Amino acid sequence: MSLKATRAPDSQEAKSRRFVFVLLENFTLLSFASAMDCLRLANRHLGRDYYSWQLVGEGGETVSCSTRTTFTLDGDLGELHRDDTIILCGGIDIQKATTKKLLNWLRREARKGLRIGGLCTASYTMACAGLLEGKKATIHWENQDSFAEEFEDVLLSKSVFSIDGNRMTTAGGTSSIDLFLQIIADDLGEDVANWVADQQIYSSIRTDQDNQRLSVPTRIGVRHPKLSMVIQMMETNIEEPISPSILAKEVGLSTRQLERLFRRYLNRSPKRYYMELRLQKARNLLMQTDMSVINVALACGFASPSHFSKCYRAHYDTTPYRERGAHASRLSV
């Protein structure tokens, strides 16, 4: 267990807390369920309903998660109490789910000083509402590139969750468990939080210092330190790519030795692998932002739109313009 040290209050005297879960269309079920289960188990341990919750959303009737399971809501986006905690539950197509009505409601409630959190991609919604300006936050690794481009005033981290004042964000998936175990530890003490973790068979509690992604060796299935170092340098230098010769020199290899390493373990050249990383980032930006194609090209290290389009088509069998158009058509359905 690795929860931060907390002093346990008297659980019988502690004031109860209410969480208002805002379910956005296509929210991620795992993130939402993980958070709810932590609260349920804490109540079970205490033998009373210290935590309560309400499910709300636009329209106040029903909403579907990413598995297409439909949930009945308790109500619409209404007036809340100052002691309530808002938890936005995001998922796929977060831009479409972030409506003007939702943003106006969030800003109004935020002015009351409410604690507000975002699960999975809901950090995007919080940022759109201006709730994360100058604050540390995180979001699912797949959305990191587009988020960083769009919200330069947010201190984006790659941690599993982040707490900055009365703003909380998570990377999605099981990171909701880590955040809510920390909340429970702060409210009721580590013993209660550890009991909840044991009930969930969750033996490795992560903190806000833990990275959300697997290490490079684990991700690529190769445990070669120099190869891992080169890939890390590639991943952090997308906008201004580094030549294979310089990458090789940085880790004490010749260019030919680096070529052999990539061929042996990844069945492609360093240049090809680097290109795939850049194109993957470009695809994320095309899908998740309104950046122009030329700006996407520049952000991914391409000197001209024509070269970018040629490389993109060779890899994805479509042009950047058609990719974005097809994605927009899917969202409008």
Secondary structure, 3 states (H helix, E strand, C coil): CCCCCCCCCCCCCCCCEEEEEEECCCECHHHHHHHHHHHHHHHHHHCCCCEEEEEECCCCCEEEECCCCEEECCECCCCCCCCCEEEEECECCHHHHCCHHHHHHHHHHHCCCCEEEEECCHHHHHHHCCCCCCCEEECCHHHHHHHHHHCCCCEEECECEEEECCEEEECCCCHHHHHHHHHHHHHHCHHHHHHHHHHCCCCCCCCCCCECCCCHHHHHCCCCHHHHHHHHHHHCCCCCCCCHHHHHHHCCCCHHHHHHHHHHHHCCCHHHHHHHHHHHHHHHHHHHCCCCHHHHHHHCCCCCHHHHHHHHHHHHCCCHHHHHHHHHHHHHC
